[in-house]
Amino acid sequence: MRLDKFLKVSRIIKRRTLAKEVSDQGRIEVNGKEAKASTTVKVGDELKIRLGQRVITARIDRIQETSRKEEAAEMYTILNEEKLGSQDPF
């Protein structure tokens, strides 16, 4: 499945166009490599996504073409979530 479609179906990112923009800006890595929207993802892949001031690391557990809201969270596991703070020394 394409990366942008997986992000939308799993509801990690609400809209597919936004998922495409984020990936085209180089803010998504799949298994440690920068990924484009058309990158194919599979079960077991690890995603690292920079959204605003957060970095989310997630593992793909299941791939489905469509999902209900209740099922979407079962498609992935959040491994790590960190906030990027300002590097203010004071």
N, C-alpha and C positions, 0 to 999 in steps of 0.2 A: 504494500500500500504506500502511496505517496506520503511524504512527511506532512505536508500541509493538510491533507485530508485526515490523517490520523489525529493531528492536533485539534481539528474541528470536531470530529466524531467523538473523541474522548473528552471534549470540552475543556482541555487544558487552555486553549485559546478559543474564544467564542466564535470568531468568524474566519472563514478560510482565506479571505483576502488579507486579513491582518496576519495570519500565520505565514502567508507568502511574503509579506513585507518584512516581517521579523527575520525570516530565514534569509531573504535576499540581502539584508543588512549585516549578515554574518554573526547574528546573535544566537544561533543554535548550533550545537555540536551533536553529532551522532557517533558514539564510540570514540570520542576524542578528536574527531575530524570535523571541520566546518562543513555544514550541510546546506544545500539549496532546497527549495520547496519541492522539487521533483525527486529528491533522494528517496530511494525505496527503503522502508523500515520493516523490520520483522520482529517476532517475539524474541525477547532477550536483549534487544538493543538498549543502550543507555543514552538518554537524551539529557543535554545540559542547555537550559534555556535562560537567557537574560531578558527579563521583563521589568523595565523601569529600574528600581533600586533593589530588585530581588534576583537571585540566581536559583533556579529550581533544577534539581537533578532527579530524573525519573527513569524507571525501567519499564519497558513495554512487557506486559503480561499476557495480553490477548489482543487480537486484531479482529474487528468486525466492520462490515460495510456501513451499518447503521447501529445506533444504540439509543435507548431511552435514557432519560436523565439519571435514573436510579442505577442503570448498568454502566454508565460512562466511567465512574470512578473505579470500577473493577478491571478496566483495561490497562491500568498502569499502577505502579507503586512509587510513591515519593520516597527517594532515598535520602535526599538532603534538601534543605531550603535555607538559604542564608540571605541576609540583608546586606547590601553594600552601603556602608556609611561614608560620610565625607572624611577625607584624610586630614582633618583639621588638628594640628598639634596642640592647640590650646584647650 
